[in-house]
Amino acid sequence: MGDISERLAWVSGERHKKKVREHIDLFLQPPVGNYGVLEYDKFDDIVKLGYEYAKPRVDNFVKKHPYLVS
């Protein structure tokens, strides 16, 4: 059931994501595709992966657009 719900959310999310990308300044998509929806025991690993993915991208974005950070 969890996998079916995940797929339904993915299909809907992909369509929405295409529309949203036209209006955003920074889009982050951490590589978490190898983790299932119900893998709660992997929470710390996923957080670490997301942080390591996002940190350099956010830092680079802030360097290019320092006026956006208060």
C-alpha positions as a LaTeX table, in Angstrom:
\begin{tabular}{lrrr}
\hline
Residue & $x$ (\AA) & $y$ (\AA) & $z$ (\AA) \\
\hline
Met1 & 0.00 & 0.00 & 0.00 \\
Gly2 & 2.84 & 2.36 & 0.82 \\
Asp3 & 4.46 & 1.85 & $-2.58$ \\
Ile4 & 1.18 & 2.51 & $-4.39$ \\
Ser5 & 0.66 & 5.72 & $-2.44$ \\
Glu6 & 4.23 & 6.74 & $-3.20$ \\
Arg7 & 3.74 & 6.24 & $-6.94$ \\
Leu8 & 0.47 & 8.18 & $-6.98$ \\
Ala9 & 2.11 & 11.06 & $-5.16$ \\
Trp10 & 5.07 & 10.92 & $-7.54$ \\
Val11 & 2.90 & 11.18 & $-10.67$ \\
Ser12 & 0.97 & 14.11 & $-9.26$ \\
Gly13 & 4.14 & 15.71 & $-7.94$ \\
Glu14 & 5.99 & 15.47 & $-11.25$ \\
Arg15 & 3.29 & 17.40 & $-13.08$ \\
His16 & 3.17 & 20.03 & $-10.36$ \\
Lys17 & 6.97 & 20.26 & $-10.23$ \\
Lys18 & 7.18 & 21.11 & $-13.94$ \\
Lys19 & 4.80 & 24.03 & $-13.44$ \\
Val20 & 6.51 & 25.26 & $-10.29$ \\
Arg21 & 10.04 & 25.20 & $-11.74$ \\
Glu22 & 9.13 & 28.10 & $-14.01$ \\
His23 & 8.58 & 30.37 & $-10.99$ \\
Ile24 & 11.32 & 29.46 & $-8.50$ \\
Asp25 & 14.86 & 30.63 & $-7.87$ \\
Leu26 & 16.32 & 27.45 & $-6.39$ \\
Phe27 & 15.05 & 23.90 & $-6.78$ \\
Leu28 & 16.56 & 21.15 & $-4.64$ \\
Gln29 & 15.95 & 17.50 & $-5.35$ \\
Pro30 & 18.08 & 15.33 & $-3.05$ \\
Pro31 & 18.93 & 11.87 & $-4.40$ \\
Val32 & 16.71 & 9.86 & $-2.05$ \\
Gly33 & 15.14 & 7.58 & $-4.65$ \\
Asn34 & 16.79 & 4.50 & $-3.15$ \\
Tyr35 & 14.77 & 4.87 & 0.06 \\
Gly36 & 11.22 & 3.63 & 0.48 \\
Val37 & 8.37 & 5.54 & 2.07 \\
Leu38 & 8.26 & 3.22 & 5.06 \\
Glu39 & 12.01 & 3.10 & 5.81 \\
Tyr40 & 11.76 & 5.05 & 9.03 \\
Asp41 & 14.90 & 3.38 & 10.34 \\
Lys42 & 16.87 & 5.19 & 7.59 \\
Phe43 & 15.79 & 8.65 & 8.78 \\
Asp44 & 19.24 & 9.75 & 9.95 \\
Asp45 & 20.85 & 8.55 & 6.72 \\
Ile46 & 18.30 & 10.43 & 4.62 \\
Val47 & 18.77 & 13.63 & 6.64 \\
Lys48 & 22.54 & 13.41 & 6.21 \\
Leu49 & 22.22 & 12.74 & 2.49 \\
Gly50 & 19.84 & 15.66 & 2.06 \\
Tyr51 & 22.09 & 18.02 & 4.00 \\
Glu52 & 25.19 & 17.00 & 2.06 \\
Tyr53 & 23.29 & 17.48 & $-1.19$ \\
Ala54 & 21.72 & 20.83 & $-0.30$ \\
Lys55 & 24.49 & 22.61 & 1.62 \\
Pro56 & 26.85 & 23.37 & $-1.31$ \\
Arg57 & 23.96 & 24.28 & $-3.59$ \\
Val58 & 22.43 & 26.68 & $-1.07$ \\
Asp59 & 25.84 & 28.20 & $-0.30$ \\
Asn60 & 26.45 & 28.76 & $-4.00$ \\
Phe61 & 23.00 & 30.29 & $-4.44$ \\
Val62 & 23.57 & 32.67 & $-1.51$ \\
Lys63 & 26.93 & 33.75 & $-2.96$ \\
Lys64 & 25.25 & 34.59 & $-6.27$ \\
His65 & 22.25 & 36.30 & $-4.61$ \\
Pro66 & 23.39 & 37.77 & $-1.27$ \\
Tyr67 & 20.61 & 40.37 & $-1.35$ \\
Leu68 & 18.02 & 37.59 & $-0.83$ \\
Val69 & 19.40 & 36.61 & 2.57 \\
Ser70 & 18.49 & 38.70 & 5.58 \\
\hline
\end{tabular}
